[in-house]
Amino acid sequence: MSEAEVEDGEETVDIEEQIKPFLFETEKELTSYSDAFEARVRDRFMVFLKEIKDAGASEENLNILKNARFVIKGKQRRASDLVTVQCTAENIFVRSLDEEVRAAVLKYLKDEKGFKKLKEHKEEQLVVVTLPKMDIERKFELSDFLEQKYKQFHKNIMGVKSQTNQQLKAGMEREYIDGPDAAIANKEIEEIIIHYVRLGKLIFWAKQKDVLRHQFKVTNEDDIILSRQIGTVKHIVV
């Protein structure tokens, strides 16, 4: 396994570890229906989280080192085997454990790609490129894209709820589950929905606020109260 593959796997673990304290948890044992519902919604949330985190990162920037080759320790190597590349709308982050590789990355990005604002962060084993600022039109396009992703995530949750309701109905008809237990399952499902809708909003807003800066705003009273918690999840997506 290459260094890049190892680091990419570590990054996925980092995201999962960062979000873990915010996922739905309960001390009581869920019914089998609501437990299965939570697992399916959690899977959809993790897809949504990655989409929000990666939003604004162009394919061109993600592949900035795709065709690059460096001479490292006397041998010619593909850059893609030596580094991992991540992007936001404002930066390109190139990570390598090897100082010689980072030096080669700096030279390549300056000489071959023409970037002017880039810096090595040795302690973090990173080369950071500062991209040109987005114009206002691009910012609002990205903001709209983020909102569409949140709406799709909400729609996906409702789709899973509809399927689970059908399963509950069938279970009652076949006497796999009785009325009181079905009511408990429905209550638990509503709690799970509320949790992930709120968490999804915070993730969406954290990214949107980073894009729009002072132009970001929410107007609904409940949203204003919830938005005060943006700072708790910002580090996960920004």
C-alpha positions as CSV (number, residue, x, y, z in Angstrom):
1,M,0.0,0.0,0.0
2,S,1.4,3.4,-1.0
3,E,1.9,6.3,1.5
4,A,-0.9,8.2,-0.3
5,E,-3.4,5.3,0.2
6,V,-2.5,5.0,3.9
7,E,-3.0,8.7,4.5
8,D,-6.3,8.7,2.5
9,G,-7.5,5.9,4.8
10,E,-6.4,7.9,7.8
11,E,-8.3,10.9,6.6
12,T,-11.6,8.9,6.3
13,V,-11.1,7.6,9.8
14,D,-10.4,11.2,11.1
15,I,-13.8,12.4,9.6
16,E,-15.6,9.5,11.2
17,E,-14.0,10.1,14.5
18,Q,-14.7,13.8,14.4
19,I,-18.4,13.3,13.7
20,K,-18.9,10.4,16.0
21,P,-19.8,12.4,19.1
22,F,-22.6,14.1,17.2
23,L,-24.3,11.0,15.8
24,F,-27.5,9.7,17.3
25,E,-27.0,7.8,20.6
26,T,-29.4,6.6,23.2
27,E,-29.0,4.7,26.5
28,K,-32.2,2.7,26.0
29,E,-32.4,-0.2,23.5
30,L,-34.1,0.8,20.3
31,T,-36.7,-1.4,18.7
32,S,-35.4,-3.4,15.7
33,Y,-37.4,-1.2,13.3
34,S,-36.0,2.1,14.7
35,D,-32.5,0.7,15.1
36,A,-32.5,-0.4,11.4
37,F,-33.9,3.1,10.5
38,E,-31.1,4.8,12.4
39,A,-28.4,2.8,10.7
40,R,-29.8,3.6,7.2
41,V,-30.2,7.3,8.0
42,R,-26.6,7.4,9.4
43,D,-25.3,5.9,6.2
44,R,-27.0,8.6,4.2
45,F,-25.8,11.3,6.6
46,M,-22.2,10.2,6.1
47,V,-22.6,10.5,2.3
48,F,-24.1,14.0,2.8
49,L,-21.3,15.0,5.2
50,K,-18.6,14.1,2.6
51,E,-20.4,15.9,-0.2
52,I,-20.6,19.0,2.0
53,K,-17.0,18.8,3.0
54,D,-15.8,18.4,-0.6
55,A,-18.1,21.0,-2.1
56,G,-16.2,23.7,-3.9
57,A,-13.2,21.5,-4.6
58,S,-12.8,21.4,-8.4
59,E,-11.7,18.2,-10.1
60,E,-8.9,20.1,-11.7
61,N,-7.4,21.0,-8.4
62,L,-7.9,17.6,-6.9
63,N,-5.9,16.2,-9.8
64,I,-3.3,18.9,-9.8
65,L,-0.4,16.4,-9.3
66,K,-1.9,13.6,-11.3
67,N,0.7,13.6,-14.1
68,A,3.6,14.9,-12.0
69,R,6.8,12.8,-11.4
70,F,9.5,13.5,-8.8
71,V,13.0,12.2,-8.3
72,I,13.0,11.1,-4.7
73,K,16.1,9.5,-3.1
74,G,17.5,9.0,-6.6
75,K,14.4,7.2,-8.1
76,Q,11.7,8.7,-10.3
77,R,8.3,8.3,-8.6
78,R,4.7,9.3,-9.4
79,A,3.5,12.1,-7.2
80,S,0.2,10.3,-6.8
81,D,2.0,7.5,-4.9
82,L,3.6,9.9,-2.5
83,V,1.0,12.5,-1.5
84,T,-2.7,13.0,-0.8
85,V,-4.5,16.0,-2.1
86,Q,-7.5,17.7,-0.6
87,C,-9.2,20.9,-1.7
88,T,-11.6,23.5,-0.6
89,A,-12.9,26.5,-2.5
90,E,-10.0,28.5,-1.0
91,N,-7.1,26.1,-0.7
92,I,-5.3,23.0,-2.0
93,F,-3.7,20.9,0.7
94,V,-1.0,18.5,-0.3
95,R,0.2,16.1,2.5
96,S,3.3,14.0,2.6
97,L,5.3,12.5,5.5
98,D,8.5,13.0,3.5
99,E,10.2,16.4,3.6
100,E,12.0,15.8,0.3
101,V,8.6,15.1,-1.4
102,R,7.1,18.3,0.1
103,A,10.1,20.3,-1.3
104,A,9.5,18.7,-4.8
105,V,5.8,19.6,-4.5
106,L,6.5,23.2,-3.7
107,K,8.9,23.5,-6.7
108,Y,6.5,21.8,-9.1
109,L,3.5,23.9,-8.1
110,K,5.6,27.1,-8.4
111,D,7.5,26.3,-11.6
112,E,5.0,24.2,-13.5
113,K,1.6,25.3,-12.3
114,G,2.4,29.0,-11.6
115,F,1.0,29.3,-8.1
116,K,2.3,32.3,-6.2
117,K,0.8,31.9,-2.7
118,L,1.9,28.6,-1.3
119,K,3.6,27.6,1.9
120,E,5.0,24.5,3.7
121,H,3.7,23.7,7.2
122,K,6.3,21.3,8.4
123,E,4.7,20.4,11.7
124,E,1.5,19.4,9.9
125,Q,3.4,17.8,7.0
126,L,1.5,19.9,4.5
127,V,2.0,22.2,1.5
128,V,-0.9,24.7,1.4
129,V,-1.8,26.6,-1.8
130,T,-4.0,29.7,-1.4
131,L,-6.3,29.9,-4.4
132,P,-7.6,33.2,-5.9
133,K,-10.7,34.4,-4.0
134,M,-14.1,33.5,-5.5
135,D,-16.2,36.3,-6.9
136,I,-19.6,36.9,-5.5
137,E,-21.4,35.0,-8.2
138,R,-19.4,31.9,-7.6
139,K,-20.0,32.1,-3.9
140,F,-23.7,32.2,-4.3
141,E,-23.6,29.3,-6.9
142,L,-21.7,27.2,-4.3
143,S,-24.2,28.3,-1.6
144,D,-27.1,27.2,-3.7
145,F,-25.3,23.9,-4.4
146,L,-24.9,23.3,-0.6
147,E,-28.6,24.0,0.0
148,Q,-29.6,21.5,-2.7
149,K,-27.5,18.9,-1.1
150,Y,-29.1,19.5,2.3
151,K,-32.6,19.4,0.7
152,Q,-31.7,16.1,-1.0
153,F,-30.5,14.7,2.3
154,H,-33.7,15.7,4.0
155,K,-35.7,14.1,1.2
156,N,-33.6,10.9,1.6
157,I,-34.5,10.7,5.3
158,M,-38.2,11.1,4.5
159,G,-37.8,8.3,1.9
160,V,-36.3,6.0,4.5
161,K,-39.1,6.9,7.0
162,S,-41.8,6.0,4.4
163,Q,-40.2,2.6,3.8
164,T,-39.9,1.9,7.5
165,N,-43.5,2.9,8.0
166,Q,-44.5,0.4,5.4
167,Q,-42.5,-2.3,7.2
168,L,-44.1,-1.4,10.5
169,K,-47.6,-1.6,8.9
170,A,-46.8,-5.0,7.4
171,G,-45.4,-6.2,10.7
172,M,-48.6,-5.3,12.5
173,E,-50.7,-7.0,9.9
174,R,-48.7,-10.2,10.3
175,E,-48.6,-9.8,14.1
176,Y,-44.8,-9.5,14.2
177,I,-45.2,-6.4,16.3
178,D,-48.2,-5.1,18.3
179,G,-49.7,-1.6,18.5
180,P,-47.9,-0.4,21.6
181,D,-44.5,-1.5,20.4
182,A,-45.2,0.1,17.0
183,A,-46.0,3.3,18.7
184,I,-42.7,3.2,20.6
185,A,-40.9,2.5,17.3
186,N,-42.6,5.5,15.7
187,K,-41.6,7.8,18.6
188,E,-38.0,6.6,18.4
189,I,-38.0,7.2,14.6
190,E,-39.2,10.8,15.1
191,E,-36.5,11.4,17.6
192,I,-33.9,10.1,15.1
193,I,-35.3,12.3,12.3
194,I,-35.2,15.4,14.5
195,H,-31.6,14.7,15.5
196,Y,-30.2,14.2,12.0
197,V,-32.2,17.0,10.4
198,R,-30.7,19.4,13.0
199,L,-27.2,18.0,12.6
200,G,-27.5,18.2,8.8
201,K,-28.6,21.8,9.1
202,L,-25.6,22.6,11.2
203,I,-23.2,20.9,8.8
204,F,-24.8,22.7,5.8
205,W,-24.7,26.1,7.6
206,A,-21.1,25.7,8.8
207,K,-19.9,25.3,5.2
208,Q,-22.3,27.9,3.8
209,K,-21.2,30.4,6.4
210,D,-17.5,29.8,5.5
211,V,-18.4,30.5,1.8
212,L,-20.6,33.5,2.3
213,R,-18.9,35.0,5.4
214,H,-20.8,38.2,6.4
215,Q,-23.5,37.6,3.8
216,F,-24.6,34.4,5.6
217,K,-27.9,34.8,7.5
218,V,-30.8,32.8,8.8
219,T,-34.2,34.4,9.5
220,N,-36.4,31.8,11.1
221,E,-36.4,32.2,14.9
222,D,-35.8,28.5,15.6
223,D,-33.0,28.5,13.0
224,I,-31.4,31.5,14.6
225,I,-31.3,29.6,17.9
226,L,-29.9,26.5,16.3
227,S,-27.3,28.4,14.3
228,R,-25.6,29.4,17.5
229,Q,-24.2,25.8,17.5
230,I,-22.5,26.1,14.1
231,G,-19.1,26.5,15.8
232,T,-19.4,23.0,17.3
233,V,-19.2,21.3,13.9
234,K,-17.3,23.8,11.8
235,H,-14.0,22.0,12.2
236,I,-15.4,18.9,10.5
237,V,-16.3,20.5,7.2
238,V,-14.2,23.6,6.9
